[in-house]
């Protein structure tokens, strides 16, 4: 079996969802909701969006859980983790729950107007198009990443996902 390189297992940028940094959280949610990745006969949902600036330079990544965290009501952000859990561990009158649910929904809609750049995570690492699979694995483990942008001639040309790396490892081992 020939040695695999990141370019061999990457999803090309035009097949992976990405947005400009000025998009709102709501627009990010919409992009994730409509996106499906079709890659080598397999279909999956993206877990993150790449975020670019005006000159199409990569700025960061925003994961689904980053968006969900940014949409949470403010009162939860100030509570200790144990207190956050207790906030939802109560018996409530169903009518009262409906009232508070409406307030939470309103807060989420208001939070969804924030620019995606406020919650994106800066890129921790990239790999070059010709980097070996084992270098990709090392970087994913070292930096606790599920997604790494692939660079060729100074530009982002795609991404390598941990699920695709794992598939290559399975091909080697099985």
Protein Blocks (a to p, Z undefined) as FASTA:
>chain_A
ZZddfklmmccfklpccddfkbcfklmmmmmmmpccdeehiacddfbdcdddfkopafbd
cdfklmmmmmpcfklmmpcfklmmmmmmccddfklmmmmmmmmmmmmmmmmmpcfklmmc
cdfbdcdfklcfklmmmmmmmnopabdcddeehiafbdcdfklmmmmmmmmmZZ
